[in-house]
Amino acid sequence: MALFVGLALALAVGAFATIVGLDRDRAFYPTVTIVIAFLYALFAVMGASTDTLVLELLAGVAFLAAAVAGFKWSLWIVVIALAAHGVFDLVHGAVIHNPGVPAWWPEFCLAYDVTAAAYLAWLLTSRRLGR
């Protein structure tokens, strides 16, 4: 169920952003990437784990750097960052123990991230969005 909801929500957010025009600004998807990257830090705070928070912030900074690079140079970097965060969701529990992460989150976030990456790639290849 979490996979389906993540996929459907990413498509709905992407379509809404396109219809309303929010994604005409090249900052939209980098900003989405930054927010996604730091949600694990929120879960670390919820789980009351300072050590985990530090690890999650370090991981988040890597995705933040990719989002900024994508904003500055090419939105294809953001596509890669979103897809990479989906892969990170697959292995997150084995790499960082975060007691605040809901059990369903990794599947949901994996589906959201990969779908958002695919949607952005479609926008770029169809020239609906500047590179």
C-alpha positions in Angstrom: 0.0 0.0 0.0 2.8 2.4 0.9 4.4 1.9 -2.6 1.1 2.7 -4.3 0.4 5.8 -2.2 4.0 7.1 -2.7 3.7 6.6 -6.5 0.2 8.2 -6.7 1.2 11.1 -4.5 4.3 11.9 -6.5 2.3 11.9 -9.8 -0.4 14.0 -8.2 2.1 16.6 -6.9 4.0 16.6 -10.2 0.9 17.0 -12.3 -0.5 19.7 -9.9 2.8 21.6 -10.1 2.8 21.4 -13.9 -0.8 22.5 -14.3 -0.5 25.4 -11.8 2.9 26.4 -13.1 4.9 25.9 -9.9 7.5 23.8 -11.8 8.2 26.6 -14.4 10.7 27.9 -11.9 13.8 25.6 -12.0 14.0 25.9 -8.2 10.9 23.7 -7.6 12.3 20.2 -7.9 15.6 21.1 -6.2 13.5 22.4 -3.3 11.5 19.2 -3.2 14.7 17.2 -3.1 16.0 19.2 -0.2 12.8 18.7 1.8 12.8 15.0 1.0 16.4 14.7 2.1 15.9 16.1 5.5 12.7 14.2 6.5 14.9 11.5 8.0 16.4 14.2 10.3 12.9 15.0 11.5 12.4 11.3 12.3 15.7 11.3 14.2 14.3 14.2 16.3 11.0 12.3 16.8 13.0 9.2 17.9 15.0 11.4 20.3 18.4 10.2 19.0 21.1 12.9 18.8 23.7 10.5 17.3 21.2 9.5 14.6 20.3 13.1 13.9 24.0 13.9 13.2 24.2 11.0 10.7 20.9 12.0 9.1 22.0 15.6 8.7 25.3 14.4 7.1 23.3 12.3 4.6 20.9 15.2 4.0 23.7 17.6 3.2 24.9 15.3 0.4 21.4 15.5 -1.2 21.3 19.2 -0.5 24.6 19.6 -2.4 23.2 17.6 -5.3 20.0 19.7 -5.3 22.0 23.0 -5.4 24.3 21.6 -8.2 21.2 20.6 -10.1 19.7 24.1 -9.7 22.9 25.8 -10.8 23.9 23.6 -13.7 21.5 20.9 -14.8 18.2 19.6 -13.5 19.4 16.2 -14.6 21.5 16.2 -11.5 18.2 16.6 -9.5 16.8 13.6 -11.4 19.8 11.6 -10.3 19.6 12.9 -6.7 15.9 12.0 -6.4 16.5 8.5 -7.8 19.5 8.1 -5.5 17.4 9.0 -2.5 15.0 6.3 -3.5 17.9 3.8 -3.5 19.0 5.3 -0.1 15.5 4.5 1.2 16.0 0.8 0.2 19.2 0.6 2.3 18.6 3.3 4.9 17.6 0.9 7.7 20.8 -1.2 7.2 23.0 2.0 7.2 21.4 4.2 9.9 19.3 3.0 12.7 16.6 5.7 13.2 14.0 4.8 15.8 11.7 7.6 14.6 11.2 6.3 11.1 7.7 4.8 10.6 7.7 1.2 9.4 6.0 2.1 6.1 8.2 5.1 5.3 11.0 3.5 3.3 8.6 2.0 0.8 6.5 5.1 0.6 9.6 7.4 0.1 11.2 5.0 -2.4 8.1 5.1 -4.5 7.7 8.9 -4.2 11.4 9.6 -5.0 11.7 7.3 -8.0 8.3 8.5 -9.4 9.3 12.2 -8.9 12.6 11.5 -10.6 10.9 9.8 -13.5 8.3 12.7 -13.8 11.1 15.3 -13.8 13.0 13.3 -16.4 9.9 13.2 -18.5 9.5 17.0 -18.2 13.1 17.5 -19.3 13.0 15.1 -22.2 9.7 16.4 -23.5 11.1 20.0 -23.2 8.2 21.0 -20.9 10.8 22.3 -18.5 14.1 24.0 -19.1 17.2 22.0 -18.4 
